[in-house]
Amino acid sequence: MPDEAKKAVRGRPATGKAKSSTERSKAADEALVASGGRIVRARLSPDAAASLAILKAALGSDKDALDAALNFAAKNISFIVGTNDKRVQ
């Protein structure tokens, strides 16, 4: 019976160094910006939101959908705005 009397310990032992979710999120954001990334917040029109939903269904997440759309647009900008647009070099 002595073995049954012992309560099973679950999970990892406490280290006292655990970070809060706010601290983890802040560190992740800082690492992203330090690596050249950006954090954006945007309001989308209904058409853009529908397009994002289609891309998200194919690619898995809003982030992946936006990355793919922005990269595609940047590579094809002259086609999108026209080859005579002075904004495109």
Number of C-alpha atoms within 10 A of each C-alpha: 5 5 7 7 7 8 7 8 7 6 6 6 7 7 6 6 6 9 9 9 9 9 11 12 12 12 11 12 15 14 12 13 11 10 9 7 11 10 8 5 5 5 7 11 9 9 9 11 12 12 15 19 16 13 18 16 12 11 14 12 14 14 12 14 20 15 12 14 14 12 12 11 13 11 10 12 16 16 11 11 12 12 12 10 12 9 10 10 8
